[in-house]
Amino acid sequence: MYFSKFPLYEYDVQDTQNRTLITDIMRRVNLKSNVRANTLVFDHYSVKDGETPDIVATKYYNNPEFHWVIITINNITNRHDWPMDQVGLTQYINDKYSNPDAVHHYELAQTSGDTTKLLKVASDTAGATQVTNYEYEQTLNDDKRQIRLLDKGYVAQFKSEFEKLIQR
């Protein structure tokens, strides 16, 4: 469904004067900032380990074909924007770091303002705690688990608007 609404154009793939009809997959539709800020049309969802956009779409919209709604709403542009499952994350960390248990940085809780935020600090800062490479990557991945889902009542309207905009 997602790519079926994208415009087609002729392209000479092998520079032989034979044109082939291809889908313009570089087209992109984004939510307007005022829509993105309207929290009343969204539900929050925490992606479980191993869930893919089509699994979430099946659970929430009863239709796996609405995976593209989830991808569009959350501005997911590549596979790295979606949370990895635990096995994939461990493999990724082992490939990226020679020592996953080495110190990535040090953190300290803020004492004013948003005290849920941690500050990156120097290793000799009093009260600082170390964060390993593994812990750092795990936190980044966990942050990706928090997504928004368009309320079911707005999906038909969103689909219609998407189809109009993608053709422009």
N, C-alpha and C positions, 0 to 999 in steps of 0.2 A: 504494500500500500504506500509506504513512504516515498519511494522513488518513482512510483507510477504517476505521480502528479507533477514531477519535474519536467521542464521543457526539454525538447529534443533539438539537436542541431546536426547538420551534416559536417563531417570531418574526414579529411584525407589522412588516414592513419599511417599509411606507408608511402606517402608522397608519390602515388601512382596515378593520380587523377580519378581514382575510384573513391567516391565518397561513401561513407558509412554513417548511418543515423545513430547517434549516441546520446545518452542522457547527460545533461549538465549537472553532474553531481557536486559541483562547486557552489551551487546556489545555497543560500542560507537565509532562514527567517528567524529573527530574534524578537523576543517580547519587548514591548515598549517599557520604559522604566516605570511609568505610572501603573502599568498592569503588574509588573514584577513586584512593585511595592505594595500592591493591594493584597493584604494577607487573608482577606475574607474568601478569596476564590481558590485558596490553596490549603491542602492538608500536609502535615509533616509526616515523614516516613523514615524509618531507620532500616537501611538495606541490610538484610541478614547475610551471613557468610554463604557465599556461593550463589546468591541471587543475581540474576541478570535482568536487564530492563524488560524483557518479554515475560519473565516470571513475575516481576512486580506488576506489570500491566495485567496479567491474568488474575492475580490476586485482588487487585484494586478495581480494575475496569471490567473484569470477566472477559477480557479479549487481549490475547498476546500481540495482536497487530497494532495495538496502541502504544507499543514500546517507543515509537518515535515521538509521541506526545511527551513522555517522560524525558527523553533525550533533549528535546527542544526546550521544554520548560526549565530544565536544569543546565542549559547551555553546555551540554556535553559534546565536545568536538572530536574526541579521540578516545581510545580504549583506556588511556591513563587517567581520564577524568572520572572513571567509574571505579568503585572500590574493588580491590583484588580479594580473592578468597585467601584463607590463611596459608594454604599450600603455595599458591602463586606468590603471595607476599614474601614468604620465607625464601623461596627460590630467588626472587627479585633482590632481596637484601643480600643474600649470599653471593649473588653475581656482582652486585654493586660495590660491596665492601670486602676488603681482605679480612677484616675482623669486625663482625657485626656487634661484638660486645665492647668494642673500643668506645671511648667517650666522643660523642658528637659535639656536645656543648654543655654548658651549665645553665641552670635556671634558678630563679628566685621569685616567690610569690609577691605580687604588688601589695603594698600596705594601704594604698588609697586608690580612688577611682574604681575601675572594674577589677576587683580582687580575684576574679576567676581567671584572669589572664596572667600568664607567667612571663617574666622578663628574661631574655638571654643576657647572661652576665659573665664576667671574667671568672676564671677558676679559683681565684683567691678571694672572692667576695664572701663575706661572712654569711653563713646560712645557705649558701648555694648548694644545689644538688646536681649531680651529674646525670646526663641523659645519654644513653648509648645510641649507637647508630640504629640498632634494632628498635629501640623505644621511639626514636624520632620518626622512623618510617612507619611504625605502627600507628602513631598519633596522626600522621598525615593521612594514612589510609582510613582510619576511623572517622576523621573529619569528612571524608567523601561519602560516608554512609548516610549522612543527614541530607535527605533530598526533600523536594516539595513535589506534591502531586496535584495536578489541576482537579478541582472538584468535579465529580462526575457530571453534574448538571451543566457544566460549561464545555464539555468535550465536543459536542456536535458543533457548537458555534466556533470553537477553536479550529476544528477540522475544516470547516467551511472557509474561515478567514485564511488559514494556512494555504489552502488550495488556490485561493485568489492571489495571494501575495507571491507564492512560489513561481507563478506563471509570468510575473512582471519582469 
